[in-house]
Amino acid sequence: LLDEETANILLGIVTEGKVIVEREGISITYPCRPVIIATFNPDEGELRDHLLDRIAVALSADAEKLDITDRVGAVDAVLGFSPG
């Protein structure tokens, strides 16, 4: 699982829509629309609620296979919640 500081940085980037890169006295801000792709083992602990609120799609490795109609429905449901 992510340590507290890394999770907070990622949440800030997702919430603010920008990333700040700072190196050797230089600071540059870039606008971004981040996509985070990650895996985790639920046996190692639960995800924090405010992380779960920002997950658009969650897949389970042991889920039942979906037929094409169910897959299209899942994609349509996600796109219905996406801005733009």
N, C-alpha and C positions, 0 to 999 in steps of 0.2 A: 504494500500500500504506500501511497505517497506520504512523505513527511508533511507536517503542517505548513511549513514555509513554502514548499513547492506547490502544494494544493492552493494556497492563498494567492500565489503569483498567477497560476493558471486561471483561477476564478476571476481575478482582476482583469486579465487580458480578455477573457470571454465577455465580461460585463461591460468593460469600457470600450471595447472595439479598437484598442490600440496597444502596441507593444513599445516599450522604451528600451533601447540598447545603449548601454553605458560602458565605455572602455577608455582608459587612459585620459580622463578629463573631458571626453567628448560624450555628449548625450544627444541621441537622435530618436524622435518619435515617429513610428510608422502606423498608419491606419491598417487594420486587419479585420478579417472575418474568419476567425480560427475554426478549424475542424480538429477535434481531438479524437484520436483513435487509440483505444487502450484495452487492455485485458486485465482481469484481476481474478484472484482465487477467493471466493466467498468464505472458504475455510480459514483465511488469514484475518478476517474481520469484516465488518460492515462498512459500506460507504457512507459518508456524512450526507445528511438530508439535502443540504444546499448544493452538493455535487450531483446528487440524483435528480434535482430539479432541472439541471442543465443538460441532461442526457436525452438526445432525441431518439436514438434507437439503441435498444439493448437486446443482444442475442444470447441465447443459452446454448452451450455445446451439446447438452443432452435433450434439447427440445425435439418434439415430433416434427417430421418433415411436413412442409406446407405444399399444397397443390398450387398451381399457377393462379387460380382465382384468389386464394388466400394471400399469396405473395403480392399480387397487384393491389389488393385491398390494404395490405400493410404499408406499401409504398404510398398509396393515395392518402392514407391517414397521416403519415409523417409530412407529406407535402402540404396537406391542409393546415398544419400548424406552423409551417415555415414562412418567414416573412419574404415577400417578393417572390 
